[in-house]
């Protein structure tokens, strides 16, 4: 077979990343020649790095980088030439000719790399080569190339799937021979193999992920791990995922690329995470508010912040952020997202991180954690057609056990009722108090109309909602009789009109409770809906966007 121009594929990676296994995989193809780290001698000559085999390697291999690059792209009897390269071997004295051809970036979690690497050579940030990998990726991007990135752990989980995806990205056919090779040294091995390849020489395929770590992580490497992981995570976002499940659709697709406030900074949605030591994770220990944005204003912001800080005080939170800090975080999040109308904010204040896991607030020594999650969100119920309710068997908390006036994140009581509603195929569930009177729904306050009068349960067993209080005032302004008292379920079953109130859903007509149709008139409901809309149009604290 005559030599002809070759399609070069260069694999750029760091140490202990399964790169030799991937080289063996490509060596099994019937159309590919492989080269093991052809720039190694060049790197040793230029860097002056010491290796036990330095002199021998410099004698056996070409160390002139320009000549090596020329040879890499020289004629070949095979269609492809696969070159395994360490990222740091691309030294500043090499020309950009090295960027020709096709490239692959291979990464591996530094949590897996560091212990095994440290067994052979003491680990340093430079030797782990993350900055070199990032530089290679960025330089290829700058010339319009998007090199496929593969994560070694994905290769271990699904060798065939990742190899198929890689071959497709490189424009070549997948060959089943790539999945197996013979044990022992290989002709393509570099002369350094006896120092590094003993483990891979025992393999005949990509090793599966271990069930457990081989040994404890060296504590002395913890700081180095923290330095490496940000680059790993950045590159990991671009990794091929041939069998990743399709992400579920979002109710509002434009919420895919939003920003949230976490702690003391704004971060993209995918980075909006809290520590596993945060009280919100340890025990659902946080207080929260829901806010709505109308025409450049935050509706009832003062009232919501009053309740947030009252709930935090009732829960004996300490080291709270100031009210001004909370408002700055809220406004900053809204402005950076461009959310000035038809948006909803979930504002959460957790007790903060713990120094060790456990229930006791005595472990919370870092101060509270503030979370601001703003989303594009129209009212969550059908405020025109109405909703259907059932009565849950789960009772609303009694003040004897847990006062519902504390707006706390531990919503197990409400969630159990919502599960009943979901199972019944309705929108929400009514919750009764311990004496069998109606309290509220799992998510909202509830009102009814009978013979021209509006009634709502007293707040002994329910949250005194801010929308509830607003609606009570609107009813009075409309010169309609307004009564707060204990109300039986039968009274709701036989009501002329029923509606629910809440920040997330606003004012929502109820058309059915426990299979019973609610009266067809919405005369008063419509009046209150119109009055509420007029109020939200004109009131609220302006977002300082200029």
Secondary structure as UniProt FT lines:
FT   STRAND          7..13
FT   HELIX           19..27
FT   TURN            30..31
FT   STRAND          32..36
FT   TURN            38..39
FT   HELIX           40..47
FT   TURN            52..53
FT   HELIX           54..60
FT   HELIX           65..72
FT   STRAND          80..86
FT   HELIX           87..89
FT   TURN            92..93
FT   HELIX           96..99
FT   STRAND          102..107
FT   HELIX           110..120
FT   HELIX           125..128
FT   HELIX           130..142
FT   TURN            143..144
FT   STRAND          148..151
FT   HELIX           152..157
FT   HELIX           159..170
FT   HELIX           176..179
FT   TURN            187..188
FT   TURN            191..192
FT   HELIX           193..196
FT   HELIX           198..201
FT   HELIX           219..221
FT   HELIX           222..236
FT   TURN            237..238
FT   TURN            242..243
FT   HELIX           253..257
FT   STRAND          259..262
FT   TURN            263..264
FT   STRAND          265..268
FT   HELIX           269..271
FT   TURN            276..277
FT   HELIX           279..283
FT   STRAND          286..294
FT   TURN            295..296
FT   STRAND          297..298
FT   TURN            299..300
FT   HELIX           301..314
FT   TURN            315..316
FT   HELIX           323..337
FT   STRAND          343..350
FT   HELIX           361..363
FT   STRAND          369..376
FT   TURN            383..385
FT   STRAND          387..391
FT   TURN            399..401
FT   TURN            404..405
FT   HELIX           412..424
FT   STRAND          428..432
FT   TURN            434..435
FT   STRAND          437..441
FT   STRAND          445..450
FT   TURN            451..452
FT   STRAND          453..457
FT   TURN            459..460
FT   HELIX           466..477
FT   TURN            478..479
FT   STRAND          482..485
FT   HELIX           489..493
FT   STRAND          497..502
FT   TURN            503..505
FT   STRAND          506..513
FT   TURN            514..515
FT   STRAND          516..517
FT   HELIX           523..538
FT   STRAND          541..542
//
